[in-house]
């Protein structure tokens, strides 16, 4: 059974990562695992795609490339580094949950604005949603007060 291999263009299209970014990742040592064929063309295996997906997703969460590189080095150590890798993932999970909370608050504000505009359009006036705006202000002040404690 032949193992499927992918070139940089195919990987770029499949993963949504530009070829430039893939080349940069290779240049800084993140893609040491990628092999080249006799013509010097990069060939990504299915296993490489899974590792690249991890790199890409960690980068999306804001993890610095230096930390991702450290994480990949730990993978090379095998089972001995499982606990440290798990700690890295737990710390990143906490960061992502905090990011999600911030984005949920931003989304709530956007949804409130859209509701306000819909009501203003319906009523033909900006003097709408006064109760909702007051409740939003109370929640905002409560959140800020809680954050300061």
Protein Blocks (a to p, Z undefined) as FASTA:
>chain_A
ZZddddfklmmmmnopafklmmmmmmnopammpccdfkopacddfklmmmmmmmmmmmmn
opafklmmmmmmmmmnommlmmmmmmmmmmmmmmmmmmmmmmmmmmmmmmmmmmmmmmmm
mnopabghklmmmmmmmmmmmmmmmmmZZ
